[in-house]
Amino acid sequence: MSQSPTPTDPQELRAEIERTRAELGQTVEQLAAKADVKTRAKQAVADAAGQAQHKLAGAKDQAVQAAGLVKGKALTAKQQLADSDLPAPMRRPVPLAAIVAAAAALIITVVVVVRRRSS
């Protein structure tokens, strides 16, 4: 409410009453928003879900990078093994399917761990 002296003119009184009503309406709306537990809880859940999705996306990116790194190292090791002087049976490289399976297992493990932590 305003701190000014009470106006004596009827039009000024009406204007003061309207300003006071508008201020009171805003105050009531603000209090109602704070008291609306359901909406605040929904907002908190939405915020938590957004954070979890952000963390999951980061974990997926890290898993993809790790899988690429593992694949690159495996291919390098395969080439080095093929170029070595070992007998043929000992130069048998790790099958590509095993490398892909290991990378997929790594990605799945990272995703599961991140989801469990964010729950």
C-alpha positions as CSV (number, residue, x, y, z in Angstrom):
1,M,0.0,0.0,0.0
2,S,1.1,3.5,-0.5
3,Q,2.6,5.7,2.2
4,S,1.0,9.0,0.9
5,P,-1.5,10.9,2.9
6,T,-5.2,10.0,2.2
7,P,-6.5,12.0,-0.7
8,T,-9.7,14.0,-0.2
9,D,-10.9,14.3,-3.8
10,P,-13.3,11.4,-4.7
11,Q,-11.5,10.7,-8.0
12,E,-8.2,10.5,-6.2
13,L,-9.8,8.2,-3.6
14,R,-11.1,5.9,-6.4
15,A,-7.7,5.9,-8.1
16,E,-6.0,5.1,-4.8
17,I,-8.5,2.2,-4.2
18,E,-7.8,0.8,-7.7
19,R,-4.0,1.0,-7.1
20,T,-4.4,-0.8,-3.8
21,R,-6.6,-3.5,-5.4
22,A,-4.1,-4.1,-8.1
23,E,-1.2,-4.4,-5.5
24,L,-3.3,-6.7,-3.4
25,G,-4.2,-8.8,-6.5
26,Q,-0.5,-9.2,-7.3
27,T,0.3,-10.1,-3.7
28,V,-2.4,-12.7,-3.7
29,E,-1.2,-14.2,-6.9
30,Q,2.4,-14.4,-5.6
31,L,1.2,-16.1,-2.4
32,A,-1.0,-18.5,-4.3
33,A,2.0,-19.5,-6.5
34,K,4.1,-20.2,-3.5
35,A,1.4,-22.2,-1.9
36,D,0.7,-24.3,-5.0
37,V,2.7,-27.4,-3.9
38,K,1.6,-29.5,-6.8
39,T,2.9,-27.1,-9.4
40,R,6.1,-26.6,-7.5
41,A,6.6,-30.3,-7.2
42,K,6.1,-30.8,-10.9
43,Q,8.6,-28.1,-11.6
44,A,11.1,-29.7,-9.3
45,V,10.6,-33.1,-11.1
46,A,11.0,-31.4,-14.5
47,D,14.2,-29.7,-13.3
48,A,15.6,-33.0,-12.0
49,A,14.6,-34.8,-15.2
50,G,16.4,-32.2,-17.3
51,Q,19.6,-32.5,-15.2
52,A,19.4,-36.3,-15.5
53,Q,19.1,-36.1,-19.3
54,H,22.0,-33.7,-19.4
55,K,24.2,-36.1,-17.4
56,L,23.1,-39.1,-19.5
57,A,24.0,-37.2,-22.7
58,G,27.4,-36.5,-21.3
59,A,27.9,-40.1,-20.3
60,K,26.8,-41.3,-23.7
61,D,29.3,-38.9,-25.3
62,Q,32.1,-40.2,-23.1
63,A,31.1,-43.8,-23.8
64,V,31.2,-43.2,-27.6
65,Q,34.6,-41.5,-27.3
66,A,35.9,-44.4,-25.2
67,A,34.6,-46.9,-27.7
68,G,36.3,-45.1,-30.5
69,L,39.5,-45.0,-28.6
70,V,39.3,-48.7,-27.8
71,K,38.6,-49.5,-31.5
72,G,41.5,-47.4,-32.6
73,K,43.9,-49.0,-30.2
74,A,42.7,-52.5,-31.2
75,L,43.2,-51.7,-34.9
76,T,46.7,-50.4,-34.1
77,A,47.5,-53.5,-32.1
78,K,46.1,-55.7,-34.9
79,Q,48.4,-54.0,-37.4
80,Q,51.4,-54.2,-35.2
81,L,50.7,-57.9,-34.6
82,A,50.4,-58.5,-38.3
83,D,53.7,-56.7,-38.9
84,S,55.5,-58.7,-36.2
85,D,57.7,-61.7,-36.8
86,L,55.6,-64.1,-34.8
87,P,54.4,-67.4,-36.4
88,A,51.0,-67.2,-38.1
89,P,49.0,-69.0,-35.3
90,M,50.2,-66.6,-32.7
91,R,49.4,-63.5,-34.9
92,R,45.7,-64.2,-34.9
93,P,44.1,-60.9,-34.1
94,V,41.1,-60.4,-31.9
95,P,38.0,-60.7,-34.0
96,L,36.3,-57.4,-34.8
97,A,33.0,-58.8,-33.3
98,A,34.7,-59.2,-30.0
99,I,35.9,-55.6,-30.1
100,V,32.5,-54.3,-31.0
101,A,30.9,-56.4,-28.2
102,A,33.4,-55.0,-25.7
103,A,32.7,-51.4,-26.8
104,A,28.9,-52.0,-26.6
105,A,29.2,-53.5,-23.2
106,L,31.2,-50.5,-22.0
107,I,28.6,-48.1,-23.4
108,I,25.7,-50.0,-21.8
109,T,27.5,-50.1,-18.4
110,V,28.1,-46.4,-18.4
111,V,24.5,-45.7,-19.3
112,V,23.1,-48.0,-16.6
113,V,25.4,-46.5,-14.0
114,V,24.4,-42.9,-14.9
115,R,20.7,-43.8,-14.8
116,R,21.0,-45.4,-11.4
117,R,22.8,-42.5,-10.0
118,S,20.3,-40.0,-11.3
119,S,17.3,-42.0,-10.0
